[in-house]
Amino acid sequence: MPLFHFSKQDKPVQKTCSCCAPAATPASAPAGDAGVKVLGGGCARCNQLEAAAKEALAELHMDETIGHVTDYAQIAAYGVMSTPALVVDGKVVSAGRVLKKEEIAQLLKAARPEAADK
């Protein structure tokens, strides 16, 4: 009897890494997560994105407050690895850059068709 017995597996082993694995749905983001949120630690860039989002909401006559998530565990739950990020109705629409007011308005109109009429 041999000391080591090597056999071929019937099924090939599928290896996945974090960079090519399919994106998972955010665990902490509730299914009915309505609203506009800025994800970031509270740096100047995050504050710029929040100010531009407030201007875009005002321009579209949308009376809504903006949430600011600073907890990095919650930010990672959205699947965001670079901040600042913008979330509209639970969906990340931008990450890693400060958007201008006009860009945010376009994203809001795309996410919410009722805002396009205004």
Secondary structure, DSSP 4 states (H G I P E B T S, - for coil): --S------SSPPPP--TTTSPPPPPSSS-TT--SEEEESSS-HHHHHHHHHHHHHHHHTT----EEEE--HHHHHHTT--SS-EEEETTEEEEESSPPPHHHHHHHHHHH-HHHHT-
